């Protein structure tokens, strides 16, 4: 669980943070307020994804593509969950 920037309590689930989008904020289970991530984080993740797909296009081995995909997906999930902050959404 992650701390809500509104109430400071752990009210945002891992799944809630993973499914946050531009039009889909997470809802704190403690206070009911909406939370999102900064738009710059989405931009950085998009650049990372394009770079990842570019690297995969140069790999010929299917097994190596699968290994690289699993490693890169795990790394991106870890970095997103650990370092992308939650910010309050105000209406």
C-alpha positions as a printed Julia matrix, in Angstrom:
91×3 Matrix{Float64}:
   0.0     0.0     0.0
   1.1     3.54   -0.73
   0.5     6.71    1.25
  -2.21    9.01   -0.01
  -0.93   12.57   -0.6
  -4.25   13.9     0.73
  -4.58   12.13    4.09
  -1.12   10.57    4.58
  -2.59    7.11    5.26
  -1.79    3.97    3.28
  -4.88    3.9     1.12
  -3.57    3.33   -2.42
  -3.03   -0.3    -3.46
  -0.28   -1.53   -5.76
  -2.91   -2.32   -8.4
  -4.38    1.15   -7.92
  -1.02    2.75   -8.63
  -0.37    0.5   -11.62
  -3.7     1.33  -13.24
  -3.53    5.11  -12.86
  -3.98    6.86  -16.18
  -4.59   10.36  -17.45
  -8.34    9.87  -17.15
  -8.31    7.16  -14.49
  -7.05    8.37  -11.11
  -6.69    6.02   -8.14
  -9.1     6.45   -5.25
  -7.74    6.44   -1.69
  -9.48    3.74    0.37
  -9.08    5.83    3.52
 -10.29    9.3     2.51
 -11.91    8.71   -0.91
  -9.89   11.42   -2.68
  -8.42   10.98   -6.13
  -4.69   10.49   -6.66
  -2.61   10.43   -9.83
   1.0    10.36  -10.97
   2.79   13.32  -12.62
   2.43   13.55  -16.39
   6.21   13.71  -16.7
   6.37   10.17  -15.33
   4.12    8.96  -18.14
   6.34   10.73  -20.66
   9.5     9.13  -19.25
   7.84    5.71  -19.25
   6.82    6.23  -22.89
  10.4     7.1   -23.87
  11.66    4.05  -21.97
   9.13    1.85  -23.82
  10.14    3.18  -27.24
  13.81    2.55  -26.4
  12.98   -0.95  -25.22
  11.08   -1.77  -28.43
  13.95   -0.36  -30.47
  16.44   -2.64  -28.69
  14.17   -5.64  -29.27
  14.0    -4.91  -32.99
  17.75   -5.59  -33.27
  17.57   -8.99  -31.53
  17.06  -12.05  -33.74
  16.75  -14.84  -31.16
  13.22  -15.44  -29.85
  14.55  -16.77  -26.53
  16.74  -13.7   -26.09
  13.75  -11.45  -26.9
  11.71  -13.2   -24.21
  14.51  -12.9   -21.64
  15.06   -9.23  -22.43
  11.29   -8.58  -22.3
  10.92  -10.2   -18.88
  13.94   -8.34  -17.47
  12.89   -4.97  -18.89
   9.25   -5.35  -17.82
  10.32   -6.32  -14.3
  12.75   -3.4   -14.14
  10.19   -0.89  -15.38
   7.55   -2.11  -12.9
  10.03   -1.92  -10.04
  11.17    1.6   -10.97
   7.58    2.8   -11.46
   6.34    1.42   -8.15
   9.4     2.57   -6.2
  10.15    6.03   -7.61
   7.08    7.5    -9.32
   5.35    9.73   -6.76
   1.65    9.96   -6.13
   0.21   13.45   -6.29
  -3.21   14.73   -5.23
  -5.86   15.22   -7.88
  -7.94   18.33   -7.29
 -11.27   18.82   -9.03
